């Protein structure tokens, strides 16, 4: 066990236990990483519909692996998020049928509606990171 400066071995064990992920969550993180890769290159290659479609499928699959299938279903189909889910999944469908630019616009709008409650948490986290905080 490596020594942690200013802490004990018990502190290091506790930190390692908190950060550990289940195997399905590791798979989900990998799928999400590939999703970012495919979406990025899909946009770089002038909205290549095949790459964008693969990225969309990997995003939904990665989310299901990270938080579980039931929680993913509950997240997308909450009554107050139905409009956002409609835009997001409708955008995925529009990309799959061959109109990538319009589909990505729908997806981005649906994504912001779905995750708008999470953005303040991300901003608060970024402010706590010493390297990223400008003040």
QUIPE-V719474 format. One record per helix or strand. SS is the DSSP state (H for helix, E for strand). FROM is the first residue (numbers start at 0). TO is the last residue. Records with the same first field share a line. If there is no record, write none. Layout:
BEGIN
SS = FROM-TO / FROM-TO
END
This chain:
BEGIN
H = 8-18 / 22-43 / 48-66 / 68-75 / 78-96 / 99-113 / 115-127
END
